């Protein structure tokens, strides 16, 4: 089961909160600053029983779609 991760990160002397996604096998941190969007991705991954093997591709597609908005 996937869950939301949260952490504090620093970029160019600015501290921000970043959100990611993880399960028992893989963790991808600091994907986005948009908690709501990441929560929706976590729900979708759980609803579809996404294999950990495909998580990186899904996150890359998520980031590509965010850039298109």
Backbone as a printed PyTorch tensor [residue, N CA C, xyz], in Angstrom:
tensor([[[  0.8340,  -1.1780,   0.0000],
         [  0.0000,   0.0000,   0.0000],
         [  0.8850,   1.2500,   0.0000]],

        [[  0.5620,   2.1820,  -0.8540],
         [  1.3190,   3.4260,  -0.9460],
         [  0.8570,   4.4150,   0.1060]],

        [[  1.7710,   5.3000,   0.5060],
         [  1.4090,   6.3660,   1.4360],
         [  2.2040,   7.6270,   1.0890]],

        [[  1.7060,   8.7330,   1.5690],
         [  2.3110,  10.0450,   1.3640],
         [  3.5230,  10.1930,   2.2650]],

        [[  4.5850,  10.7840,   1.7390],
         [  5.7280,  11.1440,   2.5690],
         [  5.8090,  12.6700,   2.6080]],

        [[  6.4020,  13.1810,   3.6600],
         [  6.5460,  14.6250,   3.8250],
         [  7.9150,  14.9150,   4.4230]],

        [[  8.5670,  15.9250,   3.9020],
         [  9.8750,  16.2870,   4.4260],
         [ 10.1670,  17.7590,   4.2180]],

        [[ 11.1340,  18.2550,   4.9530],
         [ 11.6030,  19.6250,   4.7950],
         [ 12.8800,  19.6040,   3.9710]],

        [[ 12.9460,  20.4800,   2.9970],
         [ 14.0750,  20.5330,   2.0890],
         [ 14.5340,  21.9820,   1.9500]],

        [[ 15.7650,  22.1480,   1.5070],
         [ 16.3300,  23.4870,   1.3520],
         [ 16.8710,  23.6320,  -0.0670]],

        [[ 16.5110,  24.7240,  -0.7060],
         [ 17.0220,  25.0360,  -2.0370],
         [ 17.3240,  26.5260,  -2.0830]],

        [[ 18.5610,  26.8520,  -2.3580],
         [ 18.9920,  28.2460,  -2.4510],
         [ 18.5720,  29.0420,  -1.2100]],

        [[ 18.8660,  28.4830,  -0.0500],
         [ 18.5940,  29.1110,   1.2490],
         [ 17.1100,  29.2910,   1.5590]],

        [[ 16.2450,  28.5800,   0.8490],
         [ 14.8150,  28.6050,   1.1180],
         [ 14.3820,  27.2170,   1.5640]],

        [[ 13.7310,  27.1440,   2.7090],
         [ 13.2280,  25.8690,   3.2210],
         [ 11.7830,  25.7060,   2.7630]],

        [[ 11.4640,  24.5190,   2.2770],
         [ 10.0970,  24.2370,   1.8190],
         [  9.7160,  22.8180,   2.2140]],

        [[  8.4250,  22.5460,   2.1670],
         [  7.9070,  21.2120,   2.4370],
         [  7.6560,  20.5140,   1.1130]],

        [[  8.2200,  19.3260,   0.9700],
         [  8.0340,  18.5320,  -0.2340],
         [  7.3290,  17.2300,   0.1070]],

        [[  6.5560,  16.7340,  -0.8360],
         [  5.7770,  15.5120,  -0.6490],
         [  6.1920,  14.4650,  -1.6630]],

        [[  6.1400,  13.2260,  -1.2390],
         [  6.4930,  12.1160,  -2.0990],
         [  5.5800,  10.9420,  -1.8610]],

        [[  6.0070,   9.7980,  -2.3480],
         [  5.1890,   8.5880,  -2.2740],
         [  6.1040,   7.4180,  -1.9200]],

        [[  5.5700,   6.4840,  -1.1400],
         [  6.3710,   5.3350,  -0.7230],
         [  5.4780,   4.1320,  -0.4560]],

        [[  6.0980,   2.9650,  -0.5120],
         [  5.4950,   1.7370,  -0.0080],
         [  6.6060,   0.9520,   0.6810]],

        [[  6.4100,  -0.3110,   0.9100],
         [  7.3990,  -1.1100,   1.6350],
         [  8.6820,  -1.3010,   0.8360]],

        [[  8.6050,  -1.1360,  -0.4880],
         [  9.7430,  -1.4520,  -1.3530],
         [ 10.4730,  -0.2390,  -1.9060]],

        [[  9.7930,   0.8800,  -2.0280],
         [ 10.3870,   2.0330,  -2.7090],
         [  9.8740,   3.3310,  -2.0970]],

        [[ 10.7540,   4.3250,  -2.0760],
         [ 10.3860,   5.6600,  -1.6230],
         [ 10.8990,   6.6710,  -2.6380]],

        [[ 10.0250,   7.5660,  -3.0520],
         [ 10.4170,   8.6660,  -3.9230],
         [ 10.0200,   9.9440,  -3.1930]],

        [[ 11.0220,  10.6600,  -2.7190],
         [ 10.7860,  11.8480,  -1.8980],
         [ 10.8260,  13.1190,  -2.7410]],

        [[ 10.2460,  14.1770,  -2.1920],
         [ 10.3440,  15.5320,  -2.7470],
         [  9.9230,  15.5880,  -4.2190]],

        [[  8.7590,  15.0480,  -4.4990],
         [  8.2290,  15.0580,  -5.8590],
         [  7.5590,  16.3920,  -6.1630]],

        [[  6.8160,  16.9180,  -5.1810],
         [  6.0440,  18.1360,  -5.3960],
         [  5.8160,  18.8730,  -4.0790]],

        [[  5.5020,  20.1390,  -4.1920],
         [  5.1030,  20.9300,  -3.0130],
         [  3.5890,  20.9290,  -2.8560]],

        [[  2.8850,  20.3150,  -3.7860],
         [  1.4190,  20.2850,  -3.8080],
         [  0.9140,  19.0210,  -3.1110]],

        [[  0.5840,  19.1630,  -1.8320],
         [  0.1350,  18.0150,  -1.0350],
         [ -1.1150,  17.3670,  -1.6280]],

        [[ -2.0630,  18.1760,  -2.0400],
         [ -3.3180,  17.6580,  -2.5780],
         [ -3.0810,  16.8010,  -3.8220]],

        [[ -2.2340,  17.2730,  -4.7120],
         [ -1.9390,  16.5170,  -5.9270],
         [ -1.2730,  15.1900,  -5.5940]],

        [[ -0.3520,  15.2040,  -4.6330],
         [  0.3250,  13.9680,  -4.2600],
         [ -0.6380,  13.0030,  -3.5770]],

        [[ -1.5470,  13.5210,  -2.7520],
         [ -2.5490,  12.6490,  -2.1260],
         [ -3.3920,  11.9620,  -3.1820]],

        [[ -3.7530,  12.6890,  -4.2380],
         [ -4.5430,  12.0960,  -5.3250],
         [ -3.7510,  11.0120,  -6.0460]],

        [[ -2.4520,  11.2390,  -6.2400],
         [ -1.6210,  10.2220,  -6.8880],
         [ -1.5170,   8.9750,  -6.0230]],

        [[ -1.3600,   9.1510,  -4.7230],
         [ -1.2950,   8.0100,  -3.8000],
         [ -2.5920,   7.2060,  -3.8770]],

        [[ -3.7210,   7.8860,  -3.8710],
         [ -5.0190,   7.2060,  -3.9650],
         [ -5.1210,   6.4290,  -5.2680]],

        [[ -4.7160,   7.0420,  -6.3670],
         [ -4.7740,   6.3750,  -7.6700],
         [ -3.8730,   5.1410,  -7.7100]],

        [[ -2.6790,   5.2670,  -7.1810],
         [ -1.7560,   4.1200,  -7.1660],
         [ -2.3210,   2.9740,  -6.3360]],

        [[ -2.9490,   3.2930,  -5.2180],
         [ -3.5560,   2.2520,  -4.3880],
         [ -4.7840,   1.6490,  -5.0510]],

        [[ -5.6000,   2.4960,  -5.6660],
         [ -6.8290,   2.0180,  -6.3140],
         [ -6.5160,   1.0440,  -7.4420]],

        [[ -5.4260,   1.2950,  -8.1510],
         [ -5.0650,   0.4470,  -9.2910],
         [ -4.0760,  -0.6580,  -8.9160]],

        [[ -3.7210,  -0.7350,  -7.6290],
         [ -2.7440,  -1.7350,  -7.1590],
         [ -1.4640,  -1.6860,  -7.9940]],

        [[ -0.9570,  -0.4830,  -8.1790],
         [  0.2240,  -0.2670,  -9.0070],
         [  1.4200,  -1.0520,  -8.4780]],

        [[  2.0860,  -1.7550,  -9.3710],
         [  3.3160,  -2.4630,  -9.0300],
         [  4.4260,  -1.4450,  -8.7610]],

        [[  5.2620,  -1.7330,  -7.7840],
         [  6.4070,  -0.8700,  -7.4720],
         [  7.3230,  -0.6960,  -8.6760]],

        [[  7.3200,  -1.6820,  -9.5630],
         [  8.1670,  -1.6180, -10.7540],
         [  7.8050,  -0.4400, -11.6500]],

        [[  6.5650,   0.0300, -11.5680],
         [  6.0870,   1.0850, -12.4520],
         [  5.9880,   2.4470, -11.7740]],

        [[  6.3160,   2.5140, -10.4960],
         [  6.1210,   3.7650,  -9.7600],
         [  6.9420,   4.9140, -10.3390]],

        [[  8.1910,   4.6890, -10.6760],
         [  9.0150,   5.7780, -11.2050],
         [  8.4240,   6.3250, -12.5000]],

        [[  7.9260,   5.4520, -13.3670],
         [  7.2950,   5.9080, -14.6060],
         [  6.0610,   6.7510, -14.3150]],

        [[  5.2720,   6.3220, -13.3450],
         [  4.0530,   7.0590, -12.9840],
         [  4.4160,   8.4290, -12.4200]],

        [[  5.4280,   8.5010, -11.5850],
         [  5.8610,   9.7880, -11.0250],
         [  6.3910,  10.6930, -12.1320]],

        [[  7.1360,  10.1480, -13.0650],
         [  7.6320,  10.9540, -14.1820],
         [  6.4750,  11.4880, -15.0220]],

        [[  5.4650,  10.6500, -15.2680],
         [  4.2770,  11.1010, -16.0090],
         [  3.5370,  12.1830, -15.2150]],

        [[  3.4440,  12.0070, -13.8970],
         [  2.8110,  12.9900, -13.0220],
         [  3.5220,  14.3390, -13.1490]],

        [[  4.8370,  14.3180, -13.1110],
         [  5.5970,  15.5640, -13.2140],
         [  5.4590,  16.1920, -14.6000]],

        [[  5.3990,  15.3610, -15.6230],
         [  5.1910,  15.8760, -16.9720],
         [  3.8320,  16.5130, -17.1310]],

        [[  2.8100,  15.8930, -16.5400],
         [  1.4540,  16.4360, -16.6080],
         [  1.3530,  17.7440, -15.8240]],

        [[  2.0750,  17.8320, -14.7040],
         [  2.0560,  19.0570, -13.9030],
         [  2.6690,  20.2140, -14.6890]],

        [[  3.6700,  19.9070, -15.5080],
         [  4.2930,  20.9410, -16.3200],
         [  3.4130,  21.3980, -17.4710]],

        [[  2.4700,  20.5460, -17.8710],
         [  1.5550,  20.8850, -18.9590],
         [  0.4150,  21.7700, -18.5110]],

        [[  0.1690,  21.8070, -17.1950],
         [ -0.9970,  22.5490, -16.6720],
         [ -0.8010,  24.0380, -16.7650]]])
